[in-house]
Amino acid sequence: MQMVTILFNLSVGMRLTRRYIILPILFASLYSFPALSVPLTLEHAWEQAEQANPVLRATQANLAAAQGELTDANALLWNNPQISTEWSKGTLPQTANPTRSNRGQMIGLVQTFEIAGQQGKRRSAAEQSLAATQEIIAETRRQLRAEVEQQFVRVLSLQLRIQIEERALHLIEEAATAVGKRVAAGEDSRLDGNLAKVEAERAQNQVSLLREQLIQARSDLSVLLQLPADSLPVVAALLDPPPASYGLEELLDSAANRPLLRAFVHREKAARSRLDLERAAVYPDVTLGLGTGRGTPDNSGLNVTAVSVSLPLPLFRRNKTGIGRAMTELTQVQVQQQAVQRDARAQVQALWERWVNLKARVRRLSESVLPSLEENQHLSSVSFRVGEIGLLQLLMVNRQVLDGQRDLLDARTELRTTQVNLEAAAGYQPAHDNH
């Protein structure tokens, strides 16, 4: 009867686990490795990642270059003016005094002007490049948030799984102890005692394996958040995903307007502007110069004003190299844009189907499979009490219940991560971020 009572308590404990599986019990003191003193929430993890993640910071560093390019493009003129000075000394042939000296000084200003609209094309390219950089930063931030949430959910799921396994281990160890006493008293066979010991060892091995996986998962999350090397975070959140009110068409529309695709639109416009700029570079720039000076032949003042115009002849170099590179860049951007558009739509549709199937599986496990297994466990406990079945059959039924709890936890974890991937692939911004 003591064995039946312990196994019945196992049944009740498993039912409580299923009902409250979404409520994590934070027990960092159970483990011997370092951990954060305060449980980490998902919002805090996002904030930490956005401040410290090296990938996002490297992407944000590109913003300074794009802003500098736009600042230069918005200047009044692309070419800087040049100041020139000239000083001369010589002699003038004269009848009276052929060695009369002549000195002169001149200062001038030279400016090169573009005549084919290069300034506007350069400005357009810089504006589109800056916009593309900002969209890439937004896309990187969204992908980082999705990656952080996935790793966060993995840690959370392992914490909950360990709670289930430890609770089962505790009850199985109690059962094994009780059976051992009954075997010593001759009330049970040695086979029953060995079965109970094996079940306890298997449960202990499962807990040890999960603890190793949890250490690795916490370490991966710590690296992602750039936490101190000795900090292995304990997380606190609900496992179930937030309710979603969107449909497939809404996600597809969002995918067509996600930051990555908007970045490709800006990159294409920038590439077109650069191509126009390279084509306009074939036209020669006009250089105008204005100078003034004073000469002193025969010790008398002589003011001189000079105007110069220079225009290179485009006979040999027609900027084919620059035009070819610009055309290559434009073609590559267009190819990448088409591929991303196609892949984004296909990925959203595939993830949507998986998400729908996972919701159905979670509902089926919660509402049908587990209640049936728990009913079987109750019936097997009664049958064991009256002697209709043995310990082996009772352990098998309880193992099925534990497997059902594991399946439900795995399904809920997959549902959460699939929803994260689905929203990330669609570039969907939830109405709230409180998970």
SVG drawing of the C-alpha trace seen along z (x, -y; Angstrom):
<svg xmlns="http://www.w3.org/2000/svg" viewBox="-10 -105 82 118">
<polyline fill="none" stroke="black" stroke-width="0.4" points="0.0,0.0 2.9,-2.4 4.2,-1.8 0.7,-2.5 0.5,-5.7 3.8,-7.0 3.0,-6.2 -0.4,-7.8 1.3,-11.0 3.5,-10.8 0.3,-10.9 -1.0,-13.9 2.3,-15.7 2.4,-15.2 -1.1,-16.6 0.0,-19.7 3.0,-20.0 0.8,-20.0 -1.5,-22.7 1.3,-25.0 4.0,-24.2 4.1,-27.8 5.0,-29.1 8.8,-28.7 10.1,-28.0 13.4,-29.9 15.8,-27.7 19.3,-28.9 20.7,-27.6 20.1,-24.0 23.1,-24.2 26.7,-24.5 27.6,-26.8 27.6,-30.6 24.3,-32.4 22.9,-35.9 21.5,-36.9 18.3,-38.3 16.2,-36.3 16.5,-37.6 13.3,-38.7 12.9,-38.7 12.6,-42.5 15.9,-42.9 17.6,-40.4 16.5,-42.4 17.8,-45.6 21.1,-44.0 21.6,-42.5 20.8,-45.8 23.4,-47.6 26.2,-45.0 25.8,-42.6 28.8,-42.9 26.9,-42.2 24.4,-45.0 27.1,-47.4 29.2,-46.7 26.1,-47.3 25.3,-50.5 28.9,-51.7 28.2,-51.9 25.8,-54.7 28.7,-57.2 30.1,-56.5 26.7,-56.9 26.1,-60.2 29.5,-61.5 28.9,-60.6 25.6,-62.5 27.3,-65.5 29.9,-65.7 27.2,-65.2 25.2,-68.1 28.1,-70.6 27.7,-73.6 30.3,-72.2 31.9,-68.8 35.4,-70.2 37.2,-72.5 38.4,-75.9 42.2,-76.3 44.2,-79.3 47.3,-80.0 50.1,-82.5 52.9,-83.4 56.1,-85.5 58.4,-86.3 61.7,-88.2 63.4,-88.9 64.8,-91.6 63.2,-93.6 65.2,-94.4 65.6,-98.2 67.9,-100.4 69.0,-102.6 69.5,-100.0 69.2,-96.4 69.6,-95.1 66.6,-96.9 64.9,-94.4 61.2,-93.4 59.4,-91.9 55.8,-90.7 53.3,-89.0 50.0,-87.4 47.3,-85.7 44.4,-83.8 41.4,-81.5 40.6,-78.4 37.3,-76.4 36.2,-73.3 32.5,-73.0 30.5,-69.9 28.3,-70.5 26.2,-67.2 24.2,-67.3 26.6,-65.1 25.8,-67.0 22.2,-65.9 22.9,-62.3 25.6,-62.1 23.3,-63.5 20.5,-61.0 22.9,-58.1 24.1,-59.2 20.5,-59.7 19.5,-56.2 22.6,-54.7 21.9,-56.3 18.3,-55.0 19.4,-51.5 21.9,-51.6 19.1,-52.6 16.9,-49.8 19.7,-47.2 20.2,-48.3 16.5,-47.9 16.5,-44.4 19.6,-43.4 17.9,-44.6 14.8,-42.5 16.8,-39.4 18.8,-39.8 15.6,-40.1 14.4,-36.9 17.6,-35.1 17.7,-36.3 14.1,-35.1 14.8,-31.7 17.7,-31.2 15.8,-32.6 12.9,-30.1 15.4,-27.2 16.8,-28.1 13.3,-28.5 12.1,-25.2 15.1,-23.3 14.4,-24.8 10.9,-23.6 11.9,-20.2 14.3,-19.8 11.5,-20.7 9.4,-17.9 12.2,-15.4 13.4,-16.3 9.9,-16.0 9.5,-12.6 13.0,-11.6 12.1,-12.5 8.9,-10.4 10.7,-7.5 13.4,-7.5 10.8,-7.4 9.2,-4.5 12.5,-2.7 13.2,-3.1 9.8,-1.7 10.1,1.2 13.6,1.9 12.1,2.2 9.4,4.5 11.9,6.7 14.0,6.9 10.8,7.9 10.0,10.5 6.8,8.8 8.0,8.1 10.3,10.0 13.9,9.0 12.7,8.3 10.4,5.6 13.3,4.1 15.6,4.2 12.9,2.5 12.5,-0.3 16.3,-0.8 16.6,-0.9 13.8,-3.5 15.5,-5.7 18.9,-5.5 17.3,-6.3 15.6,-9.3 18.8,-10.5 20.7,-10.1 18.0,-12.1 18.2,-14.9 22.0,-15.0 21.8,-15.1 19.3,-18.0 21.5,-19.9 24.4,-19.7 22.2,-20.9 21.0,-23.8 24.5,-24.9 25.3,-25.0 22.1,-26.9 22.7,-29.4 26.3,-29.9 25.0,-30.5 22.6,-33.1 25.3,-34.7 27.5,-35.0 24.7,-36.4 24.1,-39.1 27.8,-39.7 27.4,-39.1 30.4,-38.5 32.1,-35.2 31.1,-33.7 27.4,-34.8 25.0,-32.0 21.5,-33.6 18.4,-32.1 15.4,-33.3 11.8,-34.1 8.9,-34.3 5.8,-32.4 6.5,-29.6 3.3,-29.9 3.5,-32.3 1.5,-35.6 -1.8,-35.5 -1.6,-36.2 -4.4,-38.0 -2.8,-38.1 -3.6,-35.9 -1.4,-34.6 -2.3,-37.4 -1.4,-40.0 2.0,-38.3 2.7,-38.1 1.9,-41.8 4.2,-42.5 6.9,-40.3 6.8,-42.4 7.5,-45.5 10.1,-44.2 13.1,-46.3 15.4,-44.0 13.4,-44.4 13.1,-48.2 16.9,-48.2 17.2,-46.5 14.8,-49.1 17.0,-51.9 20.2,-50.1 18.7,-49.7 17.9,-53.4 21.4,-54.2 23.0,-51.9 21.0,-53.6 22.1,-57.0 25.7,-55.9 25.3,-54.5 23.9,-57.9 26.8,-59.6 29.4,-57.5 27.8,-58.1 27.7,-61.8 31.4,-61.7 32.1,-61.3 31.3,-64.9 34.3,-67.1 34.4,-69.4 35.0,-73.1 37.7,-74.8 37.5,-78.6 40.3,-80.7 40.5,-84.4 43.8,-86.1 45.1,-89.6 48.7,-90.9 51.1,-93.8 54.3,-94.1 57.1,-96.7 59.0,-97.3 61.0,-100.5 59.9,-100.9 56.4,-101.8 53.2,-99.9 51.3,-97.8 48.1,-96.0 47.2,-92.8 43.9,-90.8 43.7,-87.3 40.8,-85.0 41.4,-81.4 39.2,-78.6 40.2,-75.0 38.2,-72.1 39.6,-68.5 38.9,-66.8 37.2,-63.4 39.1,-61.6 40.9,-58.6 39.4,-57.8 35.5,-57.5 35.1,-56.2 34.1,-52.7 35.6,-51.2 33.4,-53.2 30.3,-52.7 30.9,-48.9 31.3,-48.7 28.1,-50.7 26.2,-48.5 27.5,-45.3 26.5,-46.7 23.0,-47.5 22.5,-44.0 23.7,-42.3 21.4,-44.3 18.4,-43.5 19.3,-39.8 19.6,-39.7 16.4,-41.7 14.4,-39.2 15.8,-36.3 15.0,-37.8 11.5,-38.6 10.9,-35.1 12.5,-33.4 10.7,-35.6 7.3,-34.7 8.1,-31.0 9.5,-31.0 6.5,-32.7 4.1,-30.2 6.1,-27.2 6.4,-28.6 2.7,-29.4 1.8,-25.8 4.1,-24.5 2.7,-27.0 -0.9,-26.0 0.0,-22.3 1.8,-22.9 -1.1,-24.8 -3.3,-21.8 -0.8,-19.4 -0.5,-21.4 -4.3,-21.6 -4.6,-17.8 -2.0,-17.0 -3.5,-19.3 -7.2,-18.4 -7.1,-14.7 -3.9,-12.8 -2.8,-13.7 -6.2,-13.5 -6.5,-9.9 -3.1,-9.0 -3.8,-10.3 -7.1,-8.4 -5.2,-5.2 -2.8,-5.9 -5.6,-6.2 -7.2,-3.0 -3.8,-1.2 -3.3,-2.4 -6.7,-0.9 -5.9,2.3 -2.5,2.6 -4.2,2.0 -6.5,5.0 -3.8,7.2 -5.0,7.2 -1.7,5.9 1.9,5.9 4.6,3.3 5.9,3.5 2.5,2.5 2.1,-0.3 5.6,-1.7 4.9,-1.5 1.7,-3.6 3.5,-6.2 6.3,-6.3 3.7,-7.0 2.3,-9.9 5.8,-11.4 6.5,-11.0 3.2,-12.8 4.3,-15.7 7.6,-15.8 5.8,-15.8 3.5,-18.7 6.5,-20.7 8.4,-20.1 5.3,-21.0 4.8,-24.3 8.5,-25.1 8.4,-24.4 5.2,-26.5 6.9,-29.5 10.0,-29.3 8.1,-28.8 6.0,-31.9 9.2,-33.8 10.6,-32.7 7.3,-33.4 7.1,-37.0 10.8,-37.5 10.5,-36.2 7.5,-38.4 9.0,-41.4 5.9,-41.6 5.9,-44.0 3.5,-42.7 1.2,-45.3 3.0,-44.6 6.2,-43.0 5.3,-41.8 5.8,-38.1"/>
</svg>
